[in-house]
């Protein structure tokens, strides 16, 4: 799935905490969603522990300062603080505009988060049980979508999604 051989953590902050995926040598080893609430310090502390536990070399974040970002101010500040904190710890931080990720998936005909999640799930079978159902207009976003949002950042940054079919 990933062509990069380093230890990589990709994050997606949510209103309730933070979703993450951890890949090492191109293999998915851990994923999940940690409920940290709205406390920035709790989120940063969790991420620092995750990076230390996984011995991650690279942290992938959404570039919330990029043109077209729809992130609220609190999440923008959280992403900035996470990047700053981990850079100080010697971790390489890669920031990717979410609009670039969406455009790349759209070029493959995948225009919904659920369709992207299904494609990633087919490529990373460990995540297949988490693939959310197709969302109807009246439904809220499924909580598992955030794990796939994190995974899509990793695929965009270091992956080879040429084998992922719509």
C-alpha positions in Angstrom: 0.0 0.0 0.0 2.6 2.5 1.0 5.9 2.8 -0.8 7.6 4.6 2.1 9.4 2.3 4.5 9.5 4.6 7.5 7.3 4.6 10.6 4.4 6.9 9.8 1.5 8.2 11.9 -1.3 10.1 10.2 -3.8 12.0 12.3 -7.3 13.4 11.8 -8.6 15.6 14.7 -12.3 15.3 15.3 -14.8 17.2 17.5 -14.5 14.3 20.0 -10.7 13.6 19.9 -8.3 12.3 17.3 -8.3 9.4 14.8 -5.0 7.9 13.7 -3.3 5.2 11.6 0.2 3.9 12.2 2.1 2.3 9.4 5.6 0.9 9.4 7.5 -0.4 6.4 4.3 0.1 4.4 2.2 -2.2 6.7 -0.7 -1.0 8.8 0.0 -1.9 12.4 -2.4 0.2 14.5 -5.4 2.5 14.0 -8.2 3.9 16.1 -9.9 6.9 17.5 -9.0 8.3 20.9 -11.6 10.4 22.8 -9.8 13.4 24.2 -12.6 15.9 24.2 -11.8 19.5 23.4 -8.7 19.8 25.6 -5.8 20.6 23.4 -3.2 19.5 26.0 -4.9 16.0 26.3 -4.7 15.5 22.5 -1.1 16.6 22.3 -0.2 14.4 25.2 -1.9 11.4 23.6 -0.1 12.0 20.3 3.3 12.4 21.9 2.7 9.1 23.7 1.6 7.5 20.4 4.7 8.8 18.5 7.0 7.6 21.3 5.3 4.2 21.6 5.4 3.6 17.8 8.8 5.2 17.4 7.4 7.1 14.5 9.7 9.1 12.1 7.0 10.9 10.3 3.7 12.6 11.4 1.2 13.5 8.7 -1.3 16.2 9.4 -3.9 18.1 7.4 -2.6 21.6 6.3 -5.4 23.6 7.9 -3.8 26.9 6.8 -4.1 25.8 3.1 -6.6 27.6 0.8 -9.9 25.8 0.9 -9.5 24.3 4.4 -12.9 24.0 6.2 -11.4 23.5 9.7 -12.7 25.6 12.5 -10.3 27.8 14.5 -9.9 25.3 17.4 -8.9 22.5 15.1 -6.6 24.8 13.1 -4.8 25.8 16.3 -4.6 22.2 17.4 -3.0 21.1 14.1 -0.5 23.9 14.4 0.3 23.0 18.0 0.7 19.3 17.1 3.0 20.1 14.2 5.1 22.5 16.3 5.4 20.2 19.3 6.4 17.1 17.2 8.9 19.1 15.1 10.6 20.1 18.4 10.8 16.4 19.3 12.7 15.7 16.0 9.8 14.1 14.1 9.3 15.0 10.4 5.9 16.6 10.0 4.2 16.5 6.6 1.2 18.8 6.1 -1.1 18.1 3.3 -4.0 20.2 2.1 -7.2 18.2 2.4 -8.4 19.7 -1.0 -5.5 18.0 -2.7 -6.5 14.6 -1.2 -10.1 15.1 -2.3 -9.0 16.0 -5.8 -6.8 13.0 -6.1 -9.6 10.6 -5.1 -12.1 12.4 -7.3 -9.9 11.8 -10.2 -10.4 8.1 -9.6 -14.2 8.7 -9.4 -14.4 8.5 -5.6 -16.2 11.6 -4.4 -17.6 10.6 -1.1 -15.8 9.8 2.2 -17.6 6.4 2.3 -16.4 5.5 -1.3 -12.8 6.5 -0.3 -13.1 4.4 2.9 -14.3 1.4 0.9 -11.3 1.7 -1.5 -8.9 2.0 1.3 -10.6 -0.9 3.1 -10.1 -3.1 0.0 -6.4 -2.2 0.0 -5.9 -2.5 3.8 -8.1 -5.5 4.8 -7.5 -4.8 8.5 -9.8 -1.7 8.1 -12.5 -3.5 6.0 -14.7 -4.1 9.1 -14.7 -0.4 9.8 -15.9 0.7 6.3 -19.0 2.9 7.0 -22.2 2.3 5.1 -23.2 4.7 2.4 -24.5 7.8 4.0 -28.0 9.1 3.3 -28.5 12.9 3.2 -30.2 12.9 6.6 -27.6 10.8 8.3 -24.7 12.1 10.4 -21.1 11.2 9.4 -20.2 7.7 10.7 -17.5 7.9 13.4 -15.2 5.4 11.6 -14.9 7.8 8.7 -12.2 9.7 10.6 -9.9 6.7 10.7 -10.2 6.6 6.9 -9.5 10.4 6.7 -6.3 9.8 8.5 -5.4 6.8 6.2 -6.2 8.9 3.1 -3.6 11.4 4.2 -1.0 8.7 4.5 -1.9 7.2 1.1 -1.8 10.7 -0.4 1.6 11.5 1.1 3.5 8.2 0.6 1.2 5.7 -0.9 0.8 4.1 -4.3 -2.9 4.1 -4.8 -2.6 3.1 -8.5 -3.8 -0.4 -7.6 -6.9 1.0 -5.7 -9.9 0.7 -8.0 -13.1 2.7 -7.5 
